[in-house]
Amino acid sequence: MRDRWHGGRPRFARDERAVSVVVGYVLTLAIGAVLLSGVVIGIGGVVDSQTDRVVRGDLEVTGQTTVANLESADRLARAAVVDRPPGAADSTTVSVGVDLPRRLAGRSYRIAVDDDAVTLQTDDPEITVEIPHAATLPVAETSVRGGPVRIRYVSDDAGGPELEVSER
């Protein structure tokens, strides 16, 4: 057998390479936590930017659908007025129902309509999309919640004929 004592001191007293198992585990967990938090922060930024892109894309598609239906109502109303017999009372009725989603990418939105454009807006994330339209009839300035809407041609004695958008 070998002598474990070398010059009056144990042999491992000179060995400075040993590290306790607990210190190894703590270092491993610390490094793992730093790496994991970096990944979470990195992915969080990607998810936020992707959410913004999805919401903006959905707003643009919904806005284009609204503009297309507003222009269709405009064409129908103008055709009905042109085809009306001379001297007949203005009893033209045009109504176009549009089934828009209530939420886009899980977020509620608002639709604002005026003579120049259709504007869609969300609050979280704060995104606004404006899409111009080519309606020739006046359009009543309106703001409605996202969801199914009705576009109507209204002719009253006070304000004249106009298109108005309302919730269904």
N, C-alpha and C positions, 0 to 999 in steps of 0.2 A: 504494500500500500504506500501511497505517496503521502508525504507530510503536507498537511494543509497549512502549516505555519511556516512562513518563510522569514526568517530573521526576527521572530518575535511578533510579527503582525500577520493577520490572516491574508491570504492571497488576494481576496477580492477587495481589500482595502485600497489597493493600488489601481483597481479597475474603475475608471470613471465613465465608462460607456453606458452603463445601465440607466434606464429611465423607467419610472414606475408605470405599470399598466394603466393606472388611473389617469396619469398625465397624457398618455397616448390616446385614450378614449376622449378626453376633454379636447385635445387638439383636433382629433378627427371630427367630433361634433361641431366644433367652432368653424372649421373649414367647410364642412357640409352646410351649416347654417348660412354662412356668407355666400356660398355658391347658390343655394336655394333662393335666398332673398334677391340676389342679382337676377336670377331667372324670372322670378315673380314680377319684379319691377319692370324688366324688359318686356315681358309678355303683356303686362298691364298697359303699357304705352301702345303696343301693337293693337290690342283689343279696342282701346279708345279711338285710335285713328280709323280702324276698320268700321266701328260703329258710326262715326261721323260720315264716312264714305257711303255706308248703307243708307243712313237717314237721308243724306243729300240726294242720292240716286232715287230713293223712293219718293221724295218730295218732287223731284223733276218729272218722274213718270206720272204721278198723280196730278201735277200741275198741267202737263201736256194733255192729259185726259180731260181735265176741266176746261181748258182752252178749246179743245176740239169740240166739246159739247156746247160751249158758249157760242162758238162760231156757227155750229149747226142750228142752234135756236135762232141766231141772227138771220141766217139764210132762210129758214122756214118762215119766220115772221115777215121778212121783206117779200117773200114770194106770196104769202097770204094777202098782204096789203096790196100788192100789184094786181093780183087776181080778183080783188074785190070789185064788184060792179060799181060804176059811178053813181054817186048819190046815196049809196047804202051806208047804214050806220056802222061805226067801227065796232064790230063784235068779234074781232079776230082773237082767237085764243091759241097760244102756242105754249106747250109745257114739255120740257125735256127732263126726265129723271136720270140722275147719274148715281150709280152705286160706287161710291168711293169708300175705301177702308176707313174704319173709325180710328185705327192706330197704325203708325208706320214704324216698323222695327221696334214695336213695343212702346212707342211714345205717342202721346196725343199731339195734335197740330191744329192750326187755324188757317182758314182760307179767307183772304181779303181780295175783293174784286172792285175794280174801278174802270173808268173809260179806257185806260191804257193797258192794264196788265192784270194778271192773276198772281197774287203773292201768297206763298205758303210758308208757314213759320212754325218751328218747334222751340220749346223752352229749354229742354235738356237733352241733347246739347243745343246751344243757341245757334240755329241755322235758319237762314232765310233764303228762299228761292223765288225769283220774280220771272214770270214768263209773259211776254207781251202777247196781246191778241189782236185780231184784225176785224173785230165786230164793228159794223158801221152804225148800228143803232146805239143810242146812248145806253150806258150800263149804270144802274144804280150802285152807288158806293155802298158796299156791304161787307161785313165780316161774320163768318160762320165757323162753327166747330167742324173739324174733319169728320167725315162720314157721308152717308147718302145725302145728296142735295137735289134741289129742284131748280131748274132755270126756266123762268116764265117770261113771256112777253106780256107786258101790261100797258094798256092804253087808257089813261084817265084824262079828264078834261083839264085838270089843273097843270100837270107837269108834262103832258105829252107822252108819246109812246117810249117805252124803255124796257130793257131786259133787267130782271132782278133775280138774284140768287138767294135761296132760302134753304134752311135745313128741312129734311123730310122726317 
